[in-house]
Amino acid sequence: MTPMNQRYNTQEHPFHLVTPSPWPFVTSCSVFTLAIGMIFLLHIDNHQPGAGWGNSTGLILLSFGLTSLLYAMYRWFTDVVTEATFEGHHTLKVQQGHRYGVILFIVSEIMFFVGFFWAFFHSSLSPAVSIGCVWPPKGIEVLNPFELPFLNTLILLSSGVSITWAHRAFLAANRQQAIIALGITIMLGLIFTACQAFEYYSAPFSINDGIYGSVFYMATGFHGFHVIVGTVFLSVALWRQLHYHFTRQHHFGFEAAAWYWHFVDVVWIFLFTTLYWWGS
């Protein structure tokens, strides 16, 4: 009889043929439900009958969409980690494909932020008459770029140094240093998010204050969202490192998080230089 380990290991190519999974479909439905809930919450006229019903419906849809999204993410990520770490499906060829995918994803994110920078330069280089033909617009009290924004810049640049230290530790198979450097990076990311939340709370203008407020909060807000996503990404990498999932040759899960974090760093440098310093 054929031994058990030879009976099923008959794959003669280095590619990963993914088995059917329900989580992409569940994730898309969850995101759709989340978006519908947000629309209900943001487009409610309190002077119309039934406004309270719409508000409660939006809150229910938002809560359900967010809960199901988090659950689907957890299950989907668990499957990917299992395939990579315990089943050995992520061969060198598969990892190469993943690297190309992450690069294309980061390029698409760059183009996403290009739209915000385009709106900023379009409005600031040729201010419209409706905002007084000046930038910043009349009546807008801007933030001092060399106070809290400059501190946030130092924090994020420091996190770029610590994530590079972690990458070097992975390549040197120094598990302890990798854990310490990852922990420092996550801590700096949380501090950055807290500082930005305080900046929003104390800012003298809001997203409703014309083109300046819209561009400022959309650009910095989406960057803050990316920082939160990157922090979660790095936290998963830290958890996997604590559970011995990574090796010197096989740590793409961390590499993808590090690339994403460097992208977040570079975008912030452009945001600080343009929106905070030059735009003020």
Secondary structure as UniProt FT lines:
FT   HELIX           4..7
FT   HELIX           23..42
FT   TURN            46..47
FT   TURN            49..50
FT   HELIX           51..81
FT   HELIX           82..86
FT   HELIX           92..125
FT   HELIX           129..131
FT   TURN            132..133
FT   TURN            138..139
FT   TURN            145..146
FT   HELIX           148..171
FT   TURN            172..173
FT   HELIX           175..202
FT   TURN            207..208
FT   HELIX           210..242
FT   TURN            243..244
FT   HELIX           252..271
FT   HELIX           272..278
//
